[in-house]
Amino acid sequence: MTGALGSAALVLTSLGAVTAQSSPAAADPCGFYETSADAYYNHCTSDGSRVVIHVRVAYAADYERCVAPGRTWLGSADKIQGAHYVGRTC
């Protein structure tokens, strides 16, 4: 039984280490994300491609936008409800 408990502790310790290491990456996750005030789309790519995203807006018309690799500011988190890749480049 001690072996099983030791294994469980090792697994939990390993998971804790993974969580601690992934925290900095969580600051700018891929795709749509919000901070307390702003909405962003982070296009994660290594090939330099630009992609079209669909942006959902509260109380206004949705729109499509071409984004380059990296983080793109979309607007206030109060106004932007989400964004997603539409499946084509630009």
C-alpha positions as CSV (number, residue, x, y, z in Angstrom):
1,M,0.0,0.0,0.0
2,T,2.9,2.4,0.7
3,G,4.0,2.0,-2.9
4,A,0.6,3.0,-4.2
5,L,0.6,6.1,-1.9
6,G,4.1,7.0,-3.0
7,S,3.1,6.7,-6.6
8,A,0.1,8.9,-6.1
9,A,2.2,11.5,-4.3
10,L,4.7,11.4,-7.2
11,V,1.9,11.9,-9.7
12,L,0.4,14.8,-7.7
13,T,3.8,16.4,-7.4
14,S,4.4,16.0,-11.1
15,L,1.0,17.6,-11.9
16,G,1.9,20.5,-9.6
17,A,5.1,21.0,-11.4
18,V,3.4,21.1,-14.8
19,T,0.8,23.6,-13.5
20,A,3.6,25.8,-12.2
21,Q,5.5,25.7,-15.5
22,S,2.4,26.4,-17.6
23,S,1.4,29.6,-15.7
24,P,3.5,32.0,-17.7
25,A,2.1,30.5,-21.0
26,A,-1.4,31.0,-19.6
27,A,-0.8,34.8,-19.7
28,D,-1.3,34.8,-23.5
29,P,-3.2,31.6,-24.5
30,C,-3.8,30.8,-28.1
31,G,-7.1,32.0,-29.6
32,F,-9.6,34.4,-27.9
33,Y,-9.1,35.5,-24.4
34,E,-10.0,38.4,-22.1
35,T,-8.3,40.3,-19.3
36,S,-10.3,42.3,-16.8
37,A,-10.6,45.1,-19.3
38,D,-9.6,44.0,-22.8
39,A,-10.3,41.3,-25.3
40,Y,-7.6,39.7,-27.5
41,Y,-7.0,37.1,-30.1
42,N,-3.6,35.4,-30.0
43,H,-2.8,33.7,-33.3
44,C,-0.2,31.1,-32.4
45,T,1.8,29.9,-35.4
46,S,5.3,29.3,-36.5
47,D,4.7,29.7,-40.2
48,G,4.0,33.4,-40.3
49,S,0.5,32.9,-41.7
50,R,-2.3,35.5,-41.3
51,V,-5.8,34.2,-40.6
52,V,-9.3,35.4,-40.7
53,I,-11.3,35.5,-37.4
54,H,-14.9,36.1,-36.7
55,V,-15.4,38.6,-33.9
56,R,-18.7,38.6,-31.9
57,V,-19.7,42.0,-30.6
58,A,-22.3,43.0,-28.1
59,Y,-25.0,45.3,-29.3
60,A,-23.3,45.8,-32.7
61,A,-22.7,43.8,-35.9
62,D,-20.2,41.0,-35.8
63,Y,-17.2,41.3,-38.2
64,E,-14.3,39.4,-39.7
65,R,-10.8,40.5,-39.3
66,C,-7.4,39.4,-40.7
67,V,-4.8,38.9,-37.9
68,A,-1.1,38.4,-38.0
69,P,0.8,36.0,-35.8
70,G,0.8,37.0,-32.1
71,R,-1.6,39.0,-30.0
72,T,-4.2,41.3,-31.5
73,W,-6.3,43.7,-29.4
74,L,-9.9,43.4,-30.3
75,G,-11.4,46.0,-28.0
76,S,-13.0,46.3,-24.6
77,A,-13.9,43.1,-22.8
78,D,-17.4,44.6,-22.2
79,K,-18.0,44.9,-25.9
80,I,-16.3,41.8,-27.4
81,Q,-18.1,38.6,-26.7
82,G,-15.7,36.2,-28.5
83,A,-13.7,35.4,-31.6
84,H,-12.8,32.3,-33.5
85,Y,-10.8,31.2,-36.5
86,V,-13.0,30.8,-39.6
87,G,-10.8,28.4,-41.5
88,R,-9.1,30.6,-44.1
89,T,-5.9,32.6,-44.4
90,C,-5.7,36.2,-45.6
